[in-house]
């Protein structure tokens, strides 16, 4: 018996493929195994070899079940919202946990942004009379201990979306799930991104003008419990049958306005008072979006009015950021009477109302062509006194 047992032990030790085993060999080996002490089988590794050999001989019906299960799983994987662009491999994300604004911000605080820091311009370029006027009558300088935080904001605005960076992907997926109410991640590319207001199958292409800050600020809006109801209201309005607009693309335009307001030092006084920059910049973003929402809803604006509405929001942010921030505070405190009064004050600040003595209207004067919403523009440095429409 030991000779026969050694024969099969040698066969198992050599790891012969399962198909080379004859049925008679297997049966003989099993018979010998039954009459042999378990310690011998374990010592010689025969028990594991027999188990491996038997497990590879699967019944025909089991093979069919596995085949059907594989086909069903392949079908589930292929059912993703939207479609993949041609000649581009899709990036299947899987299920990622949502991310908070503070966690995403911490990532950038610890990341190496030295390459981006070299390209930032922290203040608007001014020459001649504009430079002298700004020096004599302009806003105060930002405190020295806040300049690093300000530079971080500009550096984030220089960062492109990186598919290989997990934090970037989590931010994008969080925005989609929070706005749509979906519990599952979606495909990296596809027409489903248009549902939340991006303008194509790849959201990264909309971030050219604001960098990753464009995603960071909408993340702040939807992950802050105080501003989440406002985010839902704005998103609902963006889905309106006649007043619809691309939510995320509009949000990125608001971020562009926020960057320009910070660069022109219009927020220095408020940043110095609150001893922070990121918080002030985020509050201005929310306040500007609230102002746009109020105009859009109460004046029945449509997508054809977007250029002028954004221009009005930009003017208010740069000329009276303190008042627009006060309006946001009133809104969050549910002081609607104060909010309405503040809105009237803000309307009186608009140049057209100051000239005509009438309430703020966004109708174009005769001879001026209508500026349509064409998406996110490239972020450029503006000279003092210049105006620019999206």
Secondary structure, 3 states (H helix, E strand, C coil): CHHHHHHHHHHHHCCCCHHHCCHHHHHHHHHHHHCCCHHHHHHHCHHHHHHHHHHCCCCHHHHHHHHHHHHHHHHHHHCCCCCCCCCCCCCCCCCCCCCCHHHHHHHHHHCCCHHHHCCCCCCCCCCHHHHHHHHHHCCCCCCHHHHHHHHHHHHHCCCCCCCCCHHHHHHHHHHHHHHHCCCCCCCCCCHHHHHHCCCCCCHHHHHCCCCCHHHHHHHHHHHCHHHHHHHHHHHHHHCCCCCCCCHHHHHHHHHHHHHHHHHCCCCHHHHHHHCCCHHHHHHHHHHHHHHHHHHHHHCCCCHHHHHHHHHHHHHHHHHCHHHHHHHHHHHHCCCHHHHHHHHHHHHHCCHHHHHHCCCCCCCCCCCCCCCCCCCCCCCCCCCCCCCCCC
